[in-house]
């Protein structure tokens, strides 16, 4: 029996604002960061989870992790995993912490890290990657992982069970593709950051073409003329008839009417979808945008969102309202594996594909498992998954791409365990002589303007 002895939080920040990696229309100078949750036990096993942020505020998530920790310290792993749905409800039931949520915000971000670290620990004790832990469950066991409160009007446990039983048809053929690294096609955002020069964007796009990618995403939204210049370059590299699919991402910068007008002006570049065209909380706004882009002179433009959606309830409403064509849950903005399973099942019920958000440190490591679970266990169909070629070197088992597909992770756990040296090097505020944040080079980041002047 494995017993949890302690939980440590670590504030890790990588200074990506120096070269504008991750920059977009809303987030001009992000420092890719992670609130790490490390579970120590009375055994040789440890659990590792994290939640992605972009710098300031990371310490708030670490503080929330410290507040959640007493709920599991002293508990046995067997007790916590015997009825996962019950455990997830238990972890969201501290009424004083719930008051500053509920099921959203800083507390929910911390919950995602904690829940995922428990899955990592459990998978390690079983000697399996997380995707295989779920794949080896019976449909009934998968259903017991989900808390159906607030979503049973759209998805009942009976609905979920029927979905999972139906998807078992053809499972062995899909498993063979999983093991051949043919289950999760990747798309790349590595060339798409708005802070990159046009020459750098062109070079990186060509590099991605040479590496075999078929799907590409670019950031848009700051200026229409600039967007048109950048998309013209993109289509010069990708072409229109070479099987290369283009997606666009506005990161919430527009109002509803602005989104429709701007994307009508970009329709000639034939994007598959526009991601986050407006506020992630505006369900009816997304529905209006979807309607407004259902016809353009160059064909319809799909609407995608999800990376900033806080919980399964928001996804439920987006799907019920017919507001989106693609949903993009984040592995740790929602409450970890359990809530993602609920979202995958909802998406299958409504016939909408999932394309998890992976544009951040540690996210591709997480989401390769989630897309594999969706393909093998829930939807039974392939989708695509974002890949950004940044910061993977800091993980013990980094995500990898071969022939335009994710290489299926086979190591036990959830793949986000970070090298201890990297944690120490990027700990904030850190110790002098250990942390980059105590160096002279860090002053440029620490003193940079937070926002444009009034």
C-alpha positions in Angstrom: 0.0 0.0 0.0 1.4 3.4 -1.1 0.7 6.2 1.4 1.1 9.9 0.5 3.5 11.6 2.9 3.9 15.1 1.6 3.2 17.4 -1.4 5.6 20.1 -2.6 4.8 22.9 -4.9 7.5 24.5 -7.1 7.2 27.8 -9.0 9.0 27.3 -12.3 9.3 30.0 -14.9 11.1 30.0 -18.3 11.9 33.4 -19.7 10.3 32.9 -23.2 9.5 36.6 -23.4 13.1 37.2 -24.3 12.6 35.8 -27.8 8.8 36.2 -28.0 8.1 32.5 -28.0 4.4 32.1 -27.2 3.5 35.7 -28.2 0.0 36.3 -29.6 -2.6 39.0 -29.9 -3.5 39.0 -26.2 -0.3 37.7 -24.6 2.5 39.8 -26.0 5.4 38.7 -23.7 4.6 35.4 -21.9 7.1 33.6 -19.7 6.1 30.0 -20.0 5.7 28.8 -16.5 4.4 25.8 -14.5 3.1 25.3 -11.0 4.6 21.9 -10.2 3.0 19.5 -7.8 5.4 16.8 -6.5 3.9 14.0 -4.4 6.2 12.1 -2.1 5.2 8.7 -0.6 6.4 6.0 1.8 7.6 4.1 -1.3 10.0 4.6 -4.1 7.3 6.1 -6.2 6.6 9.9 -6.6 3.9 11.7 -8.5 4.4 14.7 -10.7 1.8 17.1 -12.1 1.8 20.7 -13.2 -0.4 23.5 -14.4 0.7 25.8 -17.2 0.7 29.6 -16.7 2.6 32.4 -18.4 4.5 34.0 -15.5 3.0 36.4 -12.9 0.4 34.6 -10.9 2.2 31.3 -10.9 2.8 31.8 -7.2 -0.9 32.0 -6.6 -1.4 28.6 -8.1 1.4 27.2 -6.0 -0.2 28.7 -2.9 -3.5 27.1 -3.9 -1.7 23.7 -4.3 -0.4 24.1 -0.7 -4.0 24.7 0.5 -5.3 21.6 -1.3 -2.5 19.3 -0.1 -3.9 18.4 3.3 -6.9 16.8 1.5 -4.6 13.9 0.3 -1.6 13.8 2.7 -1.8 10.7 4.8 -4.2 9.0 2.4 -3.4 5.7 0.7 -3.3 5.7 -3.1 -5.5 2.6 -3.1 -8.3 4.5 -1.3 -8.0 7.5 -3.6 -8.2 5.5 -6.8 -10.8 2.9 -5.7 -13.6 5.3 -6.7 -12.2 8.2 -8.8 -15.4 10.0 -9.3 -16.0 10.1 -5.5 -12.4 11.2 -4.9 -12.7 14.0 -7.5 -15.9 15.3 -5.8 -14.1 15.1 -2.5 -11.2 17.2 -3.8 -13.6 19.9 -4.9 -15.7 20.0 -1.8 -13.7 22.2 0.6 -16.4 24.8 1.0 -14.0 27.7 1.9 -11.8 27.0 -1.1 -14.8 26.4 -3.2 -16.1 29.9 -2.4 -13.3 31.4 -4.5 -14.2 29.1 -7.4 -16.3 27.0 -7.7 -14.7 24.7 -10.3 -12.8 27.6 -11.8 -10.0 30.0 -11.3 -6.8 29.6 -9.3 -8.2 26.8 -7.1 -9.2 24.8 -10.2 -5.8 25.3 -11.8 -4.2 23.9 -8.7 -6.7 21.0 -8.6 -5.6 20.1 -12.2 -2.0 19.8 -11.1 -2.9 17.8 -8.0 -5.3 15.4 -9.8 -2.8 14.9 -12.6 0.0 14.2 -10.1 -2.1 11.5 -8.5 -2.7 9.9 -11.9 1.0 10.1 -12.6 1.7 8.4 -9.3 -0.9 5.7 -9.8 0.3 5.0 -13.4 3.8 4.5 -12.1 2.8 2.1 -9.5 0.9 0.1 -12.2 3.9 0.3 -14.6 1.9 1.9 -17.3 1.5 5.2 -19.1 -1.6 7.1 -18.2 -3.3 6.5 -21.6 -2.8 2.7 -21.1 -4.3 2.9 -17.6 -7.5 4.2 -19.0 -7.4 2.0 -22.0 -7.2 -1.1 -19.8 -10.2 -0.1 -17.8 -13.7 -1.6 -18.4 -16.3 0.9 -19.7 -17.8 0.8 -16.2 -14.5 1.7 -14.6 -14.1 4.7 -16.9 -17.6 5.9 -16.1 -16.7 5.8 -12.4 -13.9 8.2 -13.0 -16.3 11.0 -13.9 -18.3 13.4 -11.7 -21.6 13.9 -13.6 -22.8 16.7 -11.4 -23.9 19.7 -13.5 -23.6 17.7 -16.8 -26.2 15.0 -16.4 -28.8 17.0 -18.4 -26.5 16.5 -21.4 -24.7 13.3 -20.6 -25.8 10.7 -18.1 -23.7 7.8 -16.8 -25.8 5.5 -18.9 -25.0 7.7 -22.0 -21.3 7.5 -21.2 -21.4 3.7 -20.7 -23.2 3.2 -24.1 -20.6 5.4 -25.8 -17.7 3.5 -24.3 -19.2 0.1 -25.1 -19.8 1.1 -28.7 -16.3 2.4 -29.1 -14.8 -0.9 -28.1 -15.7 -2.1 -31.6 -12.5 -1.9 -33.6 -10.4 -1.3 -30.5 -7.7 -3.8 -31.3 -7.0 -2.3 -34.7 -6.8 1.2 -33.2 -4.5 -0.1 -30.5 -2.1 -1.5 -33.2 -2.0 2.0 -34.7 -1.3 3.5 -31.3 1.6 1.2 -30.8 2.9 2.1 -34.4 2.8 5.8 -33.5 0.0 6.4 -36.0 -2.8 7.5 -33.7 -2.2 11.2 -33.1 -1.3 13.4 -36.1 0.4 16.6 -35.0 0.0 20.2 -36.0 2.6 22.8 -35.4 2.3 26.4 -34.0 6.1 26.8 -33.7 6.2 29.3 -36.6 3.1 31.2 -35.7 3.9 33.5 -32.8 3.2 37.1 -33.5 6.4 38.3 -32.0 8.4 36.5 -34.7 9.6 38.4 -37.7 8.2 37.6 -41.1 11.6 36.1 -42.2 11.7 33.9 -39.1 8.1 32.8 -39.7 8.9 31.8 -43.3 12.0 29.9 -42.3 10.2 28.0 -39.5 7.2 27.2 -41.8 9.5 25.7 -44.4 11.3 23.8 -41.7 8.0 22.3 -40.5 7.1 21.4 -44.1 10.4 19.6 -44.5 9.7 17.7 -41.2 6.5 16.3 -42.6 3.8 18.4 -40.9 0.4 18.6 -42.6 -1.3 21.1 -40.2 -0.1 24.6 -39.3 -1.5 27.3 -36.9 -0.7 31.0 -37.0 -1.7 33.7 -34.6 -3.8 36.6 -35.8 -5.7 39.5 -34.4 -3.5 42.6 -33.8 -3.8 44.3 -37.2 -5.7 43.2 -40.3 -3.0 44.4 -42.8 -0.3 42.6 -40.8 -2.4 39.4 -40.7 -2.8 39.5 -44.4 0.9 39.9 -45.0 1.7 37.0 -42.7 -0.9 34.8 -44.2 0.2 35.6 -47.7 3.7 34.4 -46.7 2.2 31.3 -45.1 0.3 30.3 -48.2 3.4 31.0 -50.4 5.2 28.3 -48.3 2.3 25.9 -47.8 0.4 26.4 -51.1 -3.4 25.8 -51.5 -3.3 22.5 -53.2 -0.5 20.6 -51.4 -2.6 19.0 -48.6 -1.5 21.6 -46.0 -4.2 22.7 -43.6 -4.0 26.1 -42.0 -5.6 27.2 -38.7 -5.8 30.6 -37.1 -5.9 31.7 -33.5 -7.0 35.1 -32.2 -6.6 34.4 -28.4 -9.8 36.3 -27.5 -8.9 39.7 -28.8 -12.1 40.5 -30.7 -15.7 41.3 -29.9 -18.3 39.1 -31.7 -18.8 41.6 -34.5 -15.1 42.2 -34.9 -14.4 38.5 -35.1 -16.9 38.0 -37.9 -15.7 41.0 -39.9 -12.0 40.2 -39.4 -12.3 36.6 -40.4 -14.5 37.4 -43.4 -11.5 39.5 -44.6 -9.1 36.5 -44.1 -11.4 33.9 -45.6 -9.4 33.9 -48.9 -6.5 32.2 -47.1 -8.9 29.2 -46.5 -8.3 28.5 -42.8 -10.0 25.4 -41.3 -10.9 27.2 -38.1 -10.5 30.3 -36.1 -9.6 29.6 -32.5 -10.7 31.7 -29.5 -12.3 34.5 -31.6 -13.8 36.1 -28.5 -14.2 35.7 -24.7 -14.0 32.0 -23.7 -17.0 32.6 -21.4 -19.3 33.9 -24.2 -21.2 30.9 -25.3 -23.8 32.8 -27.3 -21.1 35.0 -28.8 -19.4 31.9 -30.2 -22.7 30.7 -31.6 -23.1 34.0 -33.4 -19.6 33.9 -34.8 -20.1 30.4 -36.0 -23.3 31.4 -37.8 -21.5 34.5 -39.2 -18.7 32.4 -40.6 -20.8 29.5 -41.9 -20.8 31.2 -45.3 -17.9 33.2 -46.9 -17.1 33.7 -50.6 -14.3 31.2 -50.0 -16.2 28.6 -48.0 -17.2 28.2 -44.3 -14.7 28.8 -41.4 -15.1 26.6 -38.4 -15.0 27.9 -34.8 -12.8 26.4 -32.1 -12.3 27.2 -28.5 -11.5 25.6 -25.1 -8.0 26.3 -23.8 -9.4 29.0 -21.4 -12.7 27.2 -20.7 -12.8 26.6 -17.0 -14.7 23.3 -16.6 -17.0 20.7 -18.0 -20.0 22.9 -17.6 -18.8 25.5 -20.0 -18.0 22.8 -22.6 -21.5 21.4 -22.0 -23.1 24.7 -22.8 -20.9 25.3 -25.9 -22.0 22.0 -27.2 -25.6 22.3 -26.3 -25.7 25.8 -28.0 -24.1 24.5 -31.2 -21.5 27.2 -30.7 -18.4 25.4 -31.8 -17.1 23.0 -34.4 -14.0 21.9 -32.5 -13.3 21.9 -28.7 -9.9 22.3 -27.2 -9.7 21.4 -23.5 -6.6 22.1 -21.6 -5.1 19.2 -19.6 -4.7 21.3 -16.4 -7.0 24.3 -16.7 -9.9 21.9 -16.0 -9.6 19.6 -13.1 -7.2 17.0 -14.4 -7.7 13.7 -16.2 -11.2 13.0 -14.6 -12.7 16.2 -15.9 -11.1 15.8 -19.3 -12.7 12.4 -19.5 -16.1 14.1 -18.9 -15.4 16.6 -21.7 -14.2 13.9 -24.2 -17.5 12.0 -23.5 -19.5 15.2 -24.0 -17.8 15.9 -27.3 -18.5 12.3 -28.5 -22.1 12.6 -27.5 -22.5 15.8 -29.6 -20.3 14.6 -32.5 -17.7 17.4 -32.1 -13.9 16.6 -32.5 -11.4 17.4 -29.8 -8.1 19.1 -30.4 -6.6 19.6 -27.0 -4.7 22.8 -26.2 -0.9 22.0 -26.2 0.7 25.4 -26.6 2.7 25.6 -23.4 5.4 24.0 -21.3 4.5 20.4 -20.4 1.2 20.5 -22.3 2.3 18.3 -25.3 3.6 15.8 -22.7 0.2 15.7 -21.1 -2.1 15.9 -24.1 -0.4 13.1 -26.1 -2.0 10.8 -23.5 -5.4 12.5 -23.8 -5.6 12.4 -27.6 -4.6 8.7 -27.4 -7.4 8.0 -24.9 -9.9 9.8 -27.1 -8.9 7.8 -30.2 -8.7 4.5 -28.5 -11.4 4.6 -25.8 -13.9 7.4 -26.3 -14.4 8.7 -29.9 -12.7 6.0 -31.9 -11.6 8.6 -34.5 -8.4 10.4 -35.2 -8.1 14.1 -34.6 -5.0 16.3 -34.6 -2.9 17.6 -31.7 -0.9 20.8 -31.3 2.8 20.6 -31.0 5.1 23.4 -30.1 8.9 22.7 -30.3 9.9 24.5 -27.2 11.2 23.5 -23.7 10.8 19.7 -24.1 14.5 19.2 -23.2 13.6 19.9 -19.6 11.4 16.8 -19.2 12.6 13.2 -18.4 10.3 11.8 -21.1 9.7 14.6 -23.6 7.0 14.4 -26.3 8.4 13.5 -29.7 7.2 13.8 -33.3 8.0 11.4 -36.1 6.6 11.5 -39.6 4.1 14.2 -38.5 2.7 12.0 -35.7 3.2 11.9 -31.9 5.4 9.0 -30.8 3.1 7.2 -28.3 4.6 7.4 -24.8 5.3 4.0 -23.3 7.0 5.0 -20.0 5.0 4.7 -16.9 3.3 7.9 -15.7 1.9 11.1 -17.2 5.2 12.3 -18.9 5.5 15.7 -17.1 8.2 14.8 -14.6 10.8 17.6 -15.0 14.6 17.3 -14.7 15.5 18.4 -11.1 18.3 20.6 -12.5 15.8 22.4 -14.7 13.4 23.0 -11.8 16.2 24.5 -9.8 17.5 26.6 -12.7 14.1 28.2 -13.4 12.6 28.3 -9.9 11.2 31.7 -9.1 12.3 33.8 -7.3 14.9 31.1 -6.6 18.3 31.1 -4.9 21.3 33.1 -6.0 23.8 30.8 -7.7 21.1 28.3 -8.6 18.2 30.2 -10.3 18.4 32.1 -13.6 16.0 34.6 -12.0 18.8 35.8 -9.7 21.1 36.6 -12.6 21.8 40.0 -14.3 20.2 38.7 -17.5 16.9 38.3 -15.7 16.7 42.0 -15.0 15.5 42.7 -18.5 12.5 40.5 -17.9 11.8 41.5 -14.4 11.7 45.2 -15.3 9.9 45.0 -18.6 6.6 46.9 -18.8 3.6 44.7 -17.9 1.2 46.4 -20.2 1.2 49.1 -22.8 1.2 52.6 -21.2 -2.1 54.3 -20.7 
